[in-house]
Amino acid sequence: MLQKKYRLRQKSGFKTIFELGKNYSNKYVAIYIFSKGPNRFAFIASKKVGNAVQRNRAKRLMREVIRLHLSEIRKDIQIICIARVRIKGVSYSEVEKSIMNILWKANILKKVSK
């Protein structure tokens, strides 16, 4: 479970990110990214994704990817993850690959020093 301090819950926060943030997408997930303020994340699955069980599974998968890779994400990023219809029945590894690819393209992963 993602800690409460990382959740985006206010309508004004959603509105700001949708208006000012950049969006990236692929076949499983669409992501809006806004790079001001503390780390906050929101997860959306519309009724197009399926019934309540399928929508909740999609959100759980996206939430788990972010939770496990939280240390790799820069600290000034706010993200909204939106499940697309094709996410139904997809494995965790596919969703993880999809989200990490978008985060890499958006250049919000921390630089790894070797």
matplotlib code that plots the C-alpha trace (Angstrom):
import matplotlib.pyplot as plt

x = [0.0, 1.3, 1.7, -0.9, 1.6, 2.1, -1.5, -3.0, -6.6, -7.7, -9.7, -7.5, -4.4, -5.9, -7.0, -3.5, -1.8, -4.2, -3.9, -0.2, 1.4, 2.8, 1.1, 2.7, 1.0, 1.5, -0.9, -1.6, -1.2, -1.5, 0.5, 0.2, 3.4, 3.8, 7.1, 6.4, 5.7, 6.2, 5.8, 2.1, 0.5, -3.1, -4.4, -7.5, -9.4, -12.6, -15.6, -14.3, -11.7, -14.3, -16.3, -15.2, -12.9, -11.0, -10.7, -9.4, -6.9, -5.6, -5.2, -3.5, -1.0, -0.1, 0.1, 2.5, 4.8, 5.1, 5.5, 8.3, 10.2, 9.5, 13.2, 14.1, 11.6, 12.7, 11.3, 9.6, 7.2, 3.4, 1.9, -1.6, -1.6, -4.7, -5.4, -6.3, -8.8, -6.1, -4.8, -7.4, -5.8, -2.2, 0.5, 2.3, 5.6, 4.0, 2.5, 5.8, 7.7, 5.1, 5.2, 8.9, 9.4, 7.1, 9.0, 12.3, 11.0, 9.7, 13.2, 11.9, 14.0, 17.0, 20.4, 22.1, 25.8, 28.2]
y = [0.0, 3.4, 5.6, 8.3, 11.2, 10.1, 10.2, 12.9, 13.4, 17.0, 18.1, 21.1, 18.9, 16.8, 19.9, 21.5, 18.3, 17.8, 21.4, 22.1, 18.6, 16.7, 13.5, 10.3, 7.0, 3.6, 0.6, -0.1, 3.2, 7.0, 9.2, 12.9, 14.3, 17.7, 18.6, 20.9, 20.2, 17.0, 13.5, 12.7, 9.9, 9.2, 6.2, 6.2, 3.4, 4.4, 2.1, 1.4, -0.8, -3.2, -4.0, -3.0, -6.1, -5.3, -1.6, -2.2, -4.8, -2.3, 0.4, -2.1, -3.1, 0.6, 1.4, -1.5, -0.5, 3.0, 1.8, -0.6, 2.0, 5.0, 5.4, 5.7, 8.6, 12.2, 13.9, 16.9, 14.9, 14.6, 11.8, 10.6, 7.1, 6.3, 2.7, 2.1, -0.5, -3.0, -3.4, -6.1, -9.4, -8.2, -9.5, -7.3, -7.5, -6.1, -3.2, -2.6, -2.5, -0.2, 2.3, 2.3, 2.9, 6.0, 7.3, 6.8, 8.6, 11.5, 11.7, 11.6, 8.7, 9.5, 9.2, 6.0, 6.7, 3.8]
z = [0.0, -0.9, 2.2, 2.8, 2.4, -1.3, -2.3, -4.4, -3.3, -3.7, -6.8, -7.2, -7.4, -10.2, -12.1, -11.9, -13.1, -16.0, -17.1, -16.6, -16.7, -19.6, -20.7, -22.0, -22.9, -24.3, -24.7, -21.0, -19.2, -19.7, -17.3, -16.6, -14.9, -13.2, -11.7, -8.8, -5.2, -3.1, -4.5, -5.0, -7.0, -8.2, -10.0, -12.2, -14.0, -15.7, -16.3, -19.8, -18.2, -16.9, -13.7, -10.2, -9.8, -13.0, -12.3, -8.8, -10.1, -12.6, -9.9, -7.6, -10.3, -11.1, -7.4, -6.7, -9.5, -8.1, -4.6, -5.4, -7.6, -5.4, -4.5, -8.2, -8.8, -8.4, -5.3, -6.9, -9.2, -9.1, -11.3, -12.3, -13.8, -15.9, -16.8, -20.4, -21.6, -22.8, -19.2, -18.5, -17.8, -18.2, -15.9, -13.4, -15.3, -18.4, -16.5, -14.7, -18.0, -19.4, -16.6, -16.2, -19.9, -19.7, -16.6, -18.4, -21.5, -19.3, -17.7, -14.1, -12.8, -10.7, -12.3, -11.2, -10.2, -10.7]

ax = plt.figure().add_subplot(projection="3d")
ax.plot(x, y, z, "-o")
ax.set_aspect("equal")
plt.show()
